[in-house]
Amino acid sequence: MPGHERMHALLAATSRHRPRLRIRVAGTNGKGSTSNMLAAALQAAGLTVGLYTSPHLLRFNERIRINGVPLTDAALLGGLERIMPVALAAGGSYFEVATALALDAFARAAVDVEILEAGVGARLDATTAVPADMALLTPIGLDHQAWLGDTLRAIASEKAYAMDGCRWSISAPQADEVAAVFQAFHPSFQSCDVLHWPELAMSGAHQQVNASLAYAAVQQLQSLFPELDLACARQAIAGCRVAGRLQSLQVGAAQVWLDAAHNRHAIEALLPSLPALADPFDAILVFTREDRSLEDELALLSPLAKKVVYRRGDAGGDTHAAVTALQQELAAHPGGSFLVLGSFITVAAVLRAYTAS
């Protein structure tokens, strides 16, 4: 496929192994949560699962996991030694090299299942350079318009390519115009029902959608893996936790929640769940990159907090901006409740500051 030439060159330098099942996960928000939930369910059935997600929070190794265990430094360095000469010659990107490293590691471990989270879009994404059996499409919203287009229809058209060549394609509920694009691209695609999950370990009504999408995949896969037990899978999905998704930190007497919501679609998904966390928050702190703006979204958040702090800058402000702003709010309200929203870089900065290394 045009746009995958560099990936094909990189893959020629890796170990090759077609797992029993390869799954692509694409969408605007919820990809990481859905991927982790599905991995947990399949691992609970005794399958060896390779999980590739991005971006990472604290260490690159988090992106490549086998049965939940991040790739070791030794394995990572070994993969780089094999792949980098080809990557340099072909002009491979950071994400393309990371994807090749993941596929190489999964091949060497001979995993049963690979779950590959797309980076941006799907049509030209590195994860669609290899054939897949199943595609999962999380909720679609406006994001990365510079690469994917300015309308939902345009963005859906790019992300629909996750379904290319797949036997099974399942989507979270989508806007009508998005569903129409998906239906035209893959007529047999299904939309999952959103189930009730009172037992979810991760907070947020939007996680009910992600859990339901992962569970719909498990139901479909029973024909391929008879060992899948639906009750066991549901328990594994419900117990799954992913860092940086309404993650709660106790800082002295204060309660701090962190979430990597950095676009309107993600913030809107969070809104219904926030009053149950604090009513109101003493402060909501929002950080974005210089090339983004969330000024319009502040009006959605302001009724939920006594104060909203908003900063723009490189990668969501310098890496200390979120920590400094949070420290100031904690000093003013030592026993308060706070919500920090921003990129994974923002969330990582706060985690490093307030959790043990």
RATA-V789568 format. One line per field, one symbol per residue. ss: DSSP state (2 for helix, 1 for strand, 0 for the rest). phi: phi as a letter, one per 20 degrees, with the letter a starting at -180 (. if undefined). burial: # if it has 24 or more other C-alpha atoms within 12 Angstrom, else .. A space follows every 10 residues. Layout:
# RATA-V789568
ss: ???
phi: ???
burial: ???
This chain:
# RATA-V789568
ss: 0000222222 2000000000 1111110000 2222222222 2222000011 1100000002 2221110011 0022222222 2222222222 0002222222 2222222220 0011111000 0000022220 0001111000 0000222200 0222222222 2220000111 1000022222 2222200001 1000000000 0000022222 2222222222 2000000002 2222222220 0000001111 1001111110 0002222222 2222000000 1011111110 0000000222 2200100111 1110000000 2222222222 2200001111 1002222222 2222000
phi: .gndgfffff ffedfdbeff bccdccqecn ffffffffgf ffffeneede ddcbfeedbg ggfccclnef gfgfffffff ffefgffffe mfegffffff ffffffffel ffcdddefec magdfgfefd fcdbcddegd bealffddoe cgfffffffg fgegmefccc cfgcggffgf fffffcgefd dfeeeecfdf fefoffffff ffffffffgf egfecgffdf ffffffffef ccfndlfece dmeedcdcbe ecbggfffff gfefgfeace ffbddcccff edbdffffff egfebfbcdc cdrglnnffe ffffffgfff ffcgdecccd drffffffff fffccff
burial: ...#.##### ####..#.## ########## ########## #####.#### ########.# ########.# #....#..## .###.##... .##.###### #######.#. ########## ########## ########## ####...#.. .######### ########## ####...### ###..#..## ##..#.#..# ########## ########## #......#.# ..######## #########. #..####### ########## #..#..##.. #########. .#.#..##.. ##.##.#### ###.###.## ###.###.## .....##### ########## #..#...
